[in-house]
Amino acid sequence: MVRNFMFSKAMTLLWFSILMLTAAQPRPWSAFQAPKEVASKLSRNPQTLSLASTDYGHIVHETPWAVFEPSHVNDIMSLIKFSNSLPTPFTIAARGQAHSILGQGMTQDGVVLNMTKLNGIRNGSGIVIVCDFDGKKSPLGCYGDVGGEQKWIDMLHASLERGLTPLSWTDYLYLTVGGTLSNAGISGQAFRFGPQISNVLELDVVTGKGDLVTCSAETNSEAFYAVLGGLGQFGVIVRARIALRPAPTKVKWIRLLYNDFTAFSRDEEHLISFNENNDTNAADYVEGMLLLNQPPLDLSFYPVSDKLRINSLVTQYGIIYIIELVKYYDNNPQAHVIEEVETLVKGLEYVPTFMFEKDVSYEEFLNRVHGEELVLRSKGLWEFPHPWLNVFVPRSRISDFNEGVFKGIILKQNITAGTALVYPMNRNKWDDRMSAVTPDEDVFYVVSLLHAASGFEQVKTFQAQNQQILQFCKDAGIKITEYLTGNKTHQEWVEHFGPKWKLIEDRKAQFDPKKILSPGQGIFK
């Protein structure tokens, strides 16, 4: 009798311990058991979980219950379908190179989908270059079929081997194809060729229901337009067909310095007005940036003999505005390239004698940020927190933004540490059927404040400045659109999407009705 009582008491304590352990380590499917093809690819290794709980921003940290390491697209379908089958589905966050800045690729107690694991099992076929000169599959004749987990730098190398290249890029190439297409993918080529999402011919997508859908503008177009710029809300991109064109071999890389914002913005807008794909008089890349009279002053692009006078110019005016433009070329005689550049800059009102240029290979130019990355990594600075702010500003208010933000906030507060970009885009190069949103003007400006913080206190300082900038825009009636944003309330997301919000809700209901995908964005929480 006593023995039975002791046994019963021991069993009660055992079950209580199990319940407490389960409560301490919640799992997304409670007492349900994952199918073998899912369970065998789930990792709860502490180091793996720790890696999945951070990103390039190093500001938000959310720990998943597990990391899923697929070896085939079918595994991704199985994982999503399993979540859908549960009374309470677990959330799934697809993760590529984790270059998000506010936890957009994370999920607390859900499952992180490690897309990079697909790379190891494609046997070299993650990128396939195809030329189809009958024009049926690509208006440009050639395209690349690329795994969503592949990096753009690898796409560059694979296409250059065939003398080809994508038309539109990001400034940094060590990002996944699926990741940038889920946002937009922008750089200095976008004024002419549109963002990367405007250069996609076809996609394979695993939806939030676990279905594999091949889609394009002609086939399953609802999924195609939903996923491009859709912030991962409607499906996981597992393949993209990217338009290609013949690649140049060299670039003429030019920087023009301005002390007057009106002249700077007028000349930028003039340069992007030549934007037809086959316009030989057009620039191939146009961006702009600020040189602020604040440390660190990066003058590495410029000749040593000119650094002192550039520094004096910055000291005199406080802010110097720089137009960065590029002209591609191949084996053209140098005199012909020089003539094209002279035509491009003729009439531009930069500070006399402050035009600087260099000739580099096409690959070196596109991969320029990687060189900076290597320097920062060598100094232990690459893993610093990155409290960035990226906004699209309507052309009609960019002068107000300059006065109120560049001069009125950033220059006065004297805390800048990083790159500040400002350059215009043509809205007609964006497809409004896609989920991405832009200001409602024909021309709008990209403003990117790419801060790096040395510690938590500086993170708070930059975040306070970012909020001050957003509040200034709100008070001044400047209808900006944030890009690569996160950490918003539901109402703020409704305001972000504006007239598109109902479309976004409908797409979520169609492709991810149980709200499983990309919880880190916080759109439907």
C-alpha positions as CSV (number, residue, x, y, z in Angstrom):
1,M,0.0,0.0,0.0
2,V,2.8,2.4,1.0
3,R,4.8,1.3,-2.0
4,N,1.9,2.0,-4.3
5,F,1.4,5.4,-2.7
6,M,5.1,6.2,-3.1
7,F,5.1,5.1,-6.7
8,S,2.0,7.2,-7.4
9,K,3.6,10.3,-5.7
10,A,6.8,9.8,-7.8
11,M,4.8,9.6,-11.0
12,T,2.9,12.8,-10.1
13,L,6.2,14.6,-9.4
14,L,7.6,13.3,-12.8
15,W,4.6,14.5,-14.7
16,F,4.7,17.8,-12.9
17,S,8.4,18.2,-13.8
18,I,7.6,17.4,-17.5
19,L,4.8,20.0,-17.5
20,M,7.1,22.6,-16.0
21,L,9.9,21.8,-18.5
22,T,7.4,22.1,-21.3
23,A,6.2,25.5,-20.0
24,A,9.8,26.7,-19.7
25,Q,10.6,25.6,-23.2
26,P,7.5,26.2,-25.3
27,R,7.3,24.4,-28.6
28,P,5.1,25.6,-31.4
29,W,3.0,22.5,-31.8
30,S,2.3,21.7,-28.2
31,A,1.7,18.0,-27.8
32,F,1.4,17.3,-31.5
33,Q,4.3,15.4,-33.1
34,A,6.0,16.7,-36.3
35,P,6.1,14.3,-39.3
36,K,9.5,12.7,-39.8
37,E,10.5,14.8,-42.9
38,V,10.0,17.9,-40.7
39,A,11.3,16.7,-37.4
40,S,14.6,15.4,-38.9
41,K,15.5,18.8,-40.2
42,L,14.7,20.8,-37.1
43,S,17.7,22.0,-35.0
44,R,17.6,23.2,-31.4
45,N,21.3,23.5,-31.1
46,P,21.9,26.5,-28.8
47,Q,24.5,28.1,-31.1
48,T,22.1,27.7,-34.1
49,L,19.2,29.3,-32.1
50,S,21.5,32.1,-30.9
51,L,22.5,32.9,-34.5
52,A,18.9,32.9,-35.7
53,S,18.0,35.4,-32.9
54,T,19.9,38.3,-34.3
55,D,20.5,40.1,-37.6
56,Y,22.7,42.8,-39.2
57,G,20.9,45.4,-37.2
58,H,21.9,43.9,-33.8
59,I,19.1,45.8,-32.2
60,V,16.2,43.3,-32.0
61,H,16.7,39.8,-30.6
62,E,14.0,37.1,-30.7
63,T,14.7,33.4,-30.1
64,P,13.0,30.8,-32.2
65,W,11.9,27.5,-30.9
66,A,13.8,25.8,-33.6
67,V,15.7,26.4,-36.9
68,F,14.6,24.4,-40.0
69,E,17.3,23.3,-42.4
70,P,15.7,22.2,-45.6
71,S,17.5,20.1,-48.2
72,H,14.8,20.5,-50.9
73,V,11.9,22.8,-51.7
74,N,9.6,20.0,-50.8
75,D,10.8,20.3,-47.2
76,I,9.7,23.9,-47.1
77,M,6.3,22.9,-48.3
78,S,6.1,20.1,-45.7
79,L,7.0,22.5,-42.9
80,I,4.4,25.1,-43.8
81,K,1.7,22.5,-44.4
82,F,2.4,21.0,-41.0
83,S,2.0,24.4,-39.3
84,N,-1.3,24.9,-41.2
85,S,-2.5,21.5,-39.9
86,L,-2.3,22.5,-36.3
87,P,-5.1,24.0,-34.2
88,T,-2.6,26.8,-33.3
89,P,-0.1,27.1,-36.1
90,F,3.4,28.2,-35.4
91,T,5.0,31.1,-37.2
92,I,7.8,30.7,-39.8
93,A,10.4,33.3,-40.7
94,A,12.5,32.7,-43.8
95,R,16.1,33.8,-43.3
96,G,18.8,34.3,-46.0
97,Q,21.8,36.4,-45.2
98,A,20.0,38.1,-42.2
99,H,20.7,41.6,-43.4
100,S,17.5,43.0,-41.9
101,I,17.9,45.7,-39.3
102,L,14.9,45.4,-37.0
103,G,14.2,41.7,-36.6
104,Q,12.2,41.3,-39.8
105,G,13.5,37.8,-40.3
106,M,13.0,36.6,-36.8
107,T,10.2,34.8,-34.9
108,Q,9.8,34.4,-31.1
109,D,9.2,30.8,-30.3
110,G,8.4,30.0,-33.9
111,V,10.6,28.3,-36.6
112,V,13.3,30.1,-38.6
113,L,13.6,28.7,-42.1
114,N,17.3,28.7,-42.9
115,M,17.2,29.2,-46.7
116,T,21.0,29.1,-47.1
117,K,20.9,25.3,-46.4
118,L,19.3,24.8,-49.9
119,N,22.5,26.1,-51.4
120,G,24.5,23.0,-50.5
121,I,22.3,20.5,-52.2
122,R,21.8,22.1,-55.7
123,N,25.0,20.5,-57.1
124,G,26.0,23.8,-58.7
125,S,22.6,24.3,-60.3
126,G,21.4,27.1,-58.0
127,I,22.0,29.5,-60.9
128,V,21.2,28.6,-64.5
129,I,21.8,31.0,-67.3
130,V,19.6,30.5,-70.4
131,C,19.5,32.4,-73.7
132,D,16.3,32.1,-75.7
133,F,16.7,34.3,-78.7
134,D,13.2,33.7,-80.1
135,G,12.0,36.1,-77.4
136,K,9.3,33.9,-76.1
137,K,10.6,33.7,-72.6
138,S,12.5,36.9,-72.2
139,P,12.2,40.2,-74.2
140,L,16.0,40.6,-73.8
141,G,16.8,37.1,-75.1
142,C,18.6,35.8,-71.9
143,Y,17.7,35.2,-68.3
144,G,18.9,33.6,-65.2
145,D,16.9,31.0,-63.1
146,V,18.2,31.6,-59.6
147,G,17.4,30.0,-56.3
148,G,15.9,32.3,-53.8
149,E,18.7,31.4,-51.4
150,Q,21.4,32.5,-53.8
151,K,23.4,35.6,-53.3
152,W,23.5,38.4,-55.9
153,I,27.3,38.3,-55.9
154,D,27.1,34.7,-57.2
155,M,24.5,35.8,-59.7
156,L,27.0,38.4,-60.9
157,H,29.8,35.9,-61.3
158,A,27.6,33.3,-63.1
159,S,26.2,35.8,-65.6
160,L,29.5,37.5,-66.3
161,E,31.0,34.1,-67.3
162,R,28.5,34.3,-70.2
163,G,29.1,38.0,-70.9
164,L,25.7,38.9,-69.3
165,T,24.4,40.8,-66.4
166,P,21.2,41.7,-64.6
167,L,20.0,45.3,-65.2
168,S,19.3,46.4,-61.6
169,W,21.3,45.9,-58.4
170,T,21.6,46.7,-54.8
171,D,24.6,48.6,-53.4
172,Y,25.7,45.5,-51.4
173,L,25.7,42.2,-53.3
174,Y,26.0,39.6,-50.4
175,L,22.3,39.5,-50.1
176,T,19.9,36.7,-51.2
177,V,17.8,37.0,-54.3
178,G,14.7,36.1,-52.3
179,G,15.5,38.7,-49.7
180,T,15.8,41.7,-51.9
181,L,12.9,40.7,-54.1
182,S,10.7,40.6,-51.0
183,N,11.5,44.3,-50.4
184,A,12.3,45.9,-53.8
185,G,16.0,46.0,-54.4
186,I,17.3,49.5,-55.2
187,S,20.5,51.2,-56.2
188,G,21.7,53.8,-58.7
189,Q,20.4,51.8,-61.7
190,A,16.8,51.9,-60.6
191,F,16.0,55.4,-62.2
192,R,16.5,53.7,-65.6
193,F,15.7,50.0,-65.2
194,G,13.5,50.1,-62.1
195,P,14.1,48.3,-58.9
196,Q,15.0,44.6,-59.0
197,I,11.4,43.6,-58.6
198,S,10.7,45.3,-62.0
199,N,13.2,42.9,-63.7
200,V,11.7,39.6,-62.7
201,L,10.1,37.4,-65.4
202,E,8.9,34.5,-63.3
203,L,8.9,33.1,-59.8
204,D,8.5,29.8,-57.9
205,V,6.8,30.6,-54.6
206,V,5.8,28.4,-51.6
207,T,2.8,30.2,-50.3
208,G,1.6,30.4,-46.7
209,K,-0.6,27.4,-47.3
210,G,2.4,25.3,-48.4
211,D,1.6,25.2,-52.1
212,L,4.3,25.5,-54.7
213,V,3.2,28.1,-57.3
214,T,4.9,29.1,-60.5
215,C,3.8,32.6,-61.4
216,S,4.5,35.5,-63.7
217,A,2.7,38.5,-65.1
218,E,0.7,36.1,-67.3
219,T,0.3,33.0,-65.1
220,N,-0.9,33.1,-61.5
221,S,-0.3,36.9,-61.6
222,E,-2.0,37.4,-58.2
223,A,0.8,35.5,-56.5
224,F,3.5,37.2,-58.7
225,Y,2.5,40.7,-57.9
226,A,1.7,39.9,-54.2
227,V,5.1,38.4,-53.5
228,L,7.3,41.0,-55.2
229,G,7.8,43.7,-52.6
230,G,5.5,41.8,-50.3
231,L,7.9,41.7,-47.2
232,G,7.6,37.9,-47.1
233,Q,4.0,38.0,-46.1
234,F,2.5,35.9,-48.9
235,G,5.1,33.3,-49.8
236,V,8.7,32.1,-49.8
237,I,10.6,32.8,-53.0
238,V,12.4,29.6,-54.0
239,R,13.3,30.6,-57.6
240,A,13.4,33.8,-59.6
241,R,13.8,34.3,-63.3
242,I,15.9,37.4,-63.8
243,A,16.2,39.4,-67.1
244,L,19.8,39.7,-68.4
245,R,21.5,41.9,-70.9
246,P,25.0,42.0,-72.4
247,A,27.5,43.1,-69.7
248,P,30.0,45.9,-70.0
249,T,33.5,45.4,-68.9
250,K,34.5,48.8,-67.5
251,V,32.9,51.8,-65.9
252,K,33.8,55.5,-65.8
253,W,33.0,56.3,-62.1
254,I,32.5,60.0,-61.4
255,R,31.8,62.2,-58.4
256,L,30.7,65.8,-58.6
257,L,30.7,68.1,-55.5
258,Y,28.1,70.7,-54.8
259,N,27.7,73.4,-52.1
260,D,24.1,74.2,-53.1
261,F,21.3,71.8,-52.6
262,T,19.1,73.4,-55.2
263,A,21.7,72.9,-57.9
264,F,22.5,69.4,-56.7
265,S,18.9,68.2,-56.8
266,R,18.1,69.9,-60.1
267,D,21.1,68.2,-61.7
268,E,20.2,64.8,-60.3
269,E,16.7,65.1,-61.7
270,H,18.2,66.2,-65.0
271,L,20.4,63.1,-65.1
272,I,17.6,60.7,-64.4
273,S,15.3,62.3,-67.0
274,F,17.3,60.3,-69.6
275,N,16.0,57.0,-68.6
276,E,15.1,54.9,-71.6
277,N,16.6,51.4,-71.5
278,N,18.4,51.9,-74.9
279,D,19.3,55.6,-74.5
280,T,23.1,55.7,-75.2
281,N,23.2,59.3,-73.9
282,A,21.9,58.3,-70.5
283,A,24.0,57.6,-67.3
284,D,23.9,54.0,-66.2
285,Y,23.9,54.8,-62.5
286,V,23.0,57.9,-60.5
287,E,23.2,58.2,-56.8
288,G,23.9,61.1,-54.4
289,M,25.4,61.4,-50.9
290,L,26.3,63.9,-48.2
291,L,29.7,64.9,-47.0
292,L,29.1,66.4,-43.5
293,N,31.4,68.4,-41.4
294,Q,31.5,65.7,-38.9
295,P,33.8,62.8,-38.2
296,P,34.5,60.4,-39.8
297,L,35.0,62.2,-43.1
298,D,35.5,59.5,-45.7
299,L,37.6,60.8,-48.6
300,S,39.0,57.5,-49.7
301,F,37.6,57.8,-53.2
302,Y,39.5,61.0,-54.0
303,P,43.2,61.6,-55.0
304,V,45.5,62.3,-52.0
305,S,46.5,65.6,-53.6
306,D,42.8,66.8,-53.5
307,K,41.8,65.7,-50.0
308,L,42.9,68.9,-48.3
309,R,40.9,71.2,-50.5
310,I,37.8,68.9,-50.3
311,N,38.1,69.0,-46.5
312,S,38.3,72.8,-46.6
313,L,35.2,72.9,-48.8
314,V,33.3,70.8,-46.3
315,T,34.5,72.9,-43.4
316,Q,33.4,76.1,-45.2
317,Y,29.9,75.0,-46.0
318,G,29.0,72.3,-43.4
319,I,27.4,70.0,-45.9
320,I,28.7,69.1,-49.4
321,Y,26.3,67.3,-51.7
322,I,27.8,64.7,-54.1
323,I,26.4,63.3,-57.3
324,E,27.8,59.9,-58.1
325,L,27.3,58.8,-61.7
326,V,28.6,56.0,-63.8
327,K,28.9,55.4,-67.5
328,Y,29.5,51.8,-68.6
329,Y,31.7,50.9,-71.6
330,D,33.4,48.0,-73.3
331,N,36.2,48.3,-75.8
332,N,35.2,51.8,-76.9
333,P,38.1,54.1,-77.6
334,Q,38.9,56.1,-74.5
335,A,38.3,59.3,-76.4
336,H,34.7,58.2,-77.2
337,V,34.0,57.4,-73.5
338,I,35.4,60.8,-72.5
339,E,33.2,62.5,-75.0
340,E,30.1,60.7,-73.6
341,V,31.0,61.8,-70.1
342,E,31.5,65.4,-71.2
343,T,28.0,65.3,-72.8
344,L,26.6,64.0,-69.5
345,V,28.1,66.6,-67.3
346,K,27.7,69.6,-69.7
347,G,25.8,72.3,-68.0
348,L,25.8,70.7,-64.5
349,E,26.4,73.3,-61.8
350,Y,28.9,71.5,-59.5
351,V,31.6,73.5,-57.8
352,P,34.2,74.3,-60.5
353,T,37.3,71.9,-60.5
354,F,35.5,69.6,-58.1
355,M,34.8,66.7,-60.5
356,F,36.7,63.5,-59.8
357,E,36.7,60.3,-61.8
358,K,38.3,56.9,-62.0
359,D,38.1,53.9,-64.3
360,V,37.5,50.5,-62.8
361,S,36.1,47.1,-64.0
362,Y,32.3,46.6,-64.0
363,E,32.6,43.9,-61.4
364,E,34.8,46.0,-59.1
365,F,32.3,48.9,-59.2
366,L,29.3,46.7,-58.5
367,N,31.1,44.9,-55.6
368,R,32.5,48.2,-54.2
369,V,30.8,47.9,-50.8
370,H,32.5,44.5,-50.1
371,G,35.9,46.2,-50.0
372,E,34.6,48.5,-47.3
373,E,33.1,45.5,-45.5
374,L,36.5,43.8,-45.4
375,V,38.1,46.8,-43.9
376,L,35.4,47.1,-41.2
377,R,35.6,43.4,-40.4
378,S,39.3,43.6,-40.0
379,K,38.7,46.3,-37.4
380,G,35.9,44.5,-35.7
381,L,33.4,47.2,-36.7
382,W,31.1,45.2,-39.1
383,E,29.0,43.6,-36.3
384,F,28.2,47.0,-34.7
385,P,24.4,47.8,-34.3
386,H,22.9,49.5,-37.3
387,P,20.0,51.9,-36.4
388,W,19.3,52.8,-40.0
389,L,16.6,55.0,-41.4
390,N,15.5,54.6,-45.1
391,V,12.7,56.8,-46.5
392,F,11.2,57.8,-49.8
393,V,10.6,61.6,-50.0
394,P,8.3,63.2,-52.6
395,R,10.2,65.4,-55.0
396,S,8.0,68.4,-54.1
397,R,9.2,68.3,-50.5
398,I,12.9,67.4,-50.8
399,S,14.1,71.0,-50.3
400,D,12.1,71.1,-47.1
401,F,13.6,67.9,-46.0
402,N,17.1,69.2,-46.7
403,E,16.4,72.3,-44.6
404,G,14.6,70.6,-41.8
405,V,16.5,67.3,-41.6
406,F,20.0,67.5,-43.2
407,K,20.6,71.0,-41.9
408,G,18.1,71.4,-39.0
409,I,18.7,68.0,-37.3
410,I,21.6,66.0,-38.6
411,L,24.2,68.7,-39.0
412,K,23.2,70.5,-35.8
413,Q,23.2,67.4,-33.6
414,N,26.7,66.4,-34.8
415,I,26.3,62.7,-34.1
416,T,26.5,61.2,-37.7
417,A,28.6,58.1,-38.0
418,G,27.9,56.4,-41.3
419,T,26.8,57.0,-44.9
420,A,24.0,59.3,-45.9
421,L,22.5,58.8,-49.4
422,V,20.1,61.0,-51.3
423,Y,19.1,60.4,-54.9
424,P,15.9,60.5,-57.1
425,M,13.9,57.8,-58.8
426,N,11.3,57.7,-61.5
427,R,8.0,56.2,-60.3
428,N,7.1,55.0,-63.7
429,K,9.8,52.4,-63.4
430,W,7.9,50.8,-60.5
431,D,4.9,48.5,-61.1
432,D,2.1,49.6,-58.8
433,R,0.5,46.1,-59.0
434,M,3.3,44.9,-56.8
435,S,3.0,45.1,-53.0
436,A,5.8,47.7,-52.6
437,V,4.7,51.2,-51.9
438,T,6.2,54.6,-53.0
439,P,5.2,58.2,-52.8
440,D,2.5,59.4,-55.2
441,E,4.7,61.7,-57.3
442,D,6.4,61.1,-60.6
443,V,9.8,61.6,-59.0
444,F,10.7,60.7,-55.4
445,Y,14.0,60.7,-53.5
446,V,15.6,57.8,-51.6
447,V,17.1,59.0,-48.4
448,S,19.2,56.5,-46.5
449,L,20.9,57.3,-43.2
450,L,23.1,54.2,-42.7
451,H,24.3,54.7,-39.1
452,A,26.7,52.4,-37.2
453,A,26.6,52.6,-33.4
454,S,29.5,51.8,-31.1
455,G,27.2,50.7,-28.3
456,F,23.8,50.7,-26.7
457,E,23.8,54.3,-25.7
458,Q,24.7,55.4,-29.2
459,V,21.9,53.2,-30.6
460,K,19.4,55.0,-28.4
461,T,20.9,58.4,-29.6
462,F,20.4,57.4,-33.3
463,Q,17.0,56.0,-32.7
464,A,16.0,59.2,-31.0
465,Q,17.3,61.2,-34.0
466,N,15.4,58.9,-36.4
467,Q,12.2,59.4,-34.5
468,Q,12.8,63.2,-34.5
469,I,13.2,63.0,-38.3
470,L,10.0,61.1,-38.7
471,Q,8.2,63.5,-36.4
472,F,9.5,66.5,-38.3
473,C,8.1,65.0,-41.5
474,K,4.7,64.4,-39.9
475,D,4.5,67.9,-38.4
476,A,5.6,69.4,-41.8
477,G,3.1,67.4,-43.7
478,I,5.9,65.6,-45.8
479,K,4.3,62.3,-46.8
480,I,7.3,60.1,-46.7
481,T,7.2,56.3,-47.3
482,E,9.6,54.2,-45.1
483,Y,11.6,51.5,-46.8
484,L,13.1,48.4,-45.1
485,T,11.0,49.4,-42.1
486,G,9.8,47.5,-39.1
487,N,8.8,47.8,-35.5
488,K,5.5,49.4,-36.4
489,T,2.1,49.2,-34.7
490,H,-0.8,47.8,-36.7
491,Q,-2.2,51.2,-37.3
492,E,1.2,52.5,-38.5
493,W,1.3,49.6,-41.0
494,V,-2.2,50.5,-42.3
495,E,-0.9,54.1,-42.8
496,H,2.3,52.8,-44.4
497,F,0.4,50.9,-47.1
498,G,-2.3,53.6,-47.5
499,P,-4.6,52.9,-50.4
500,K,-3.0,49.5,-50.8
501,W,-3.9,48.2,-47.3
502,K,-7.1,46.5,-48.4
503,L,-5.2,44.8,-51.2
504,I,-2.6,43.6,-48.7
505,E,-5.3,42.2,-46.4
506,D,-6.9,40.4,-49.3
507,R,-3.6,38.9,-50.4
508,K,-2.8,37.7,-46.9
509,A,-6.2,36.1,-46.7
510,Q,-5.6,34.4,-50.1
511,F,-2.0,33.2,-49.7
512,D,-1.4,33.0,-45.9
513,P,-4.8,33.0,-44.2
514,K,-3.4,31.6,-40.9
515,K,-0.8,34.4,-40.7
516,I,2.1,32.0,-40.5
517,L,4.8,33.8,-42.6
518,S,7.2,36.6,-41.6
519,P,5.9,37.5,-38.2
520,G,9.0,39.7,-37.6
521,Q,7.5,42.4,-39.8
522,G,4.7,42.8,-37.3
523,I,2.1,43.7,-39.9
524,F,-0.6,41.3,-38.8
525,K,0.1,40.8,-35.2
